[in-house]
Amino acid sequence: MNCSTVSASLYIGVTSTLNKRVWDHKQGEASKFTARYKCVILLYAEEYTSISDAIAREKRLKNWKKAWKWALIKKSNPDLIDWYPTLRG
C-alpha cells in the first residue's frame, strides 16, 4: 500500500515488479490516482506466488474500511517508514 503524506490517501495495487512500480509512483508515472494524490510512500506490501491470489487479496483490501487498512499497516510498520529503500531488484 502506498500512502500520501498530504491527504492520507491509500493506494492498493498488484505488480510483479514492486521496486519498479514504486519508483514509477514516485516519479508520478504509475497511475493517475497516485500522481493526483501523491501516494508515493510504500508503507505495506505482501508477497504472493500466485498472481490470482494477489489479485483476490487486492480486491478484498479495496473493500476494507480505511481504518482497517491503517490498522493492518501499523501492525507491520508502526513508525510508518517508507519501505522503498529496503527493496531489492
Secondary structure, DSSP 8 states (H G I E B T S, - for coil): -EE-TTT--EE----S-HHHHHHHHHTT-S-HHHHHHT--EE------S-HHHHHHHHHHHHTS-HHHHHHHHHHH-TT----GGG---
